[in-house]
Amino acid sequence: MTTPAIVSAGCFDQDVWIRIEGRGNFQSSSSIRKFAQAMIQRGRRQFIVDLAACDHMDSTFMGTLTGISQKLRELGQGSLLVINVTPRNVDLMENLGLNFLFGIETAGTIMRTPAEAGVDLMQLPVDATMERDIILSAHEALIAANPSNAERFRDVLEYLKHGDHGSDRK
């Protein structure tokens, strides 16, 4: 099993900053989702996700970001912006059509950071256990965002919804 990512977050002005260090995957998705939900309930609507130190993203992680963006759209206000994104991670998000759902800024020579405002981010707890509902909702969000993703994640959804007995399909 991979080492869980370090997830840090903080709020200042009107922005919620979330930073991922390591692999953005199912292990970090639960804490990100729970934190974002809590911030949305508190009226926060501007989310910035910093991927400068994120070396890889899985579909659950990308689906979690998608779910946050979709929730903000449902509310009719707010935005999600993913910053400091490596070219490989930009490709991953574009291949799923996420560039049409939220803003993506590629990594440049100057990295954007909340530290510029003198704000320290706090580390969020990361649960290394697999939460089926987090993974399922993340993949459903990816399909809702781009219906062409349905075929790509069909087997994953089948497994998550029905367990092992759905794996006999050819």
Order of alpha helices (4+ residues) and beta strands (2+ residues): beta-beta-alpha-beta-alpha-beta-alpha-beta-beta-alpha-alpha-alpha
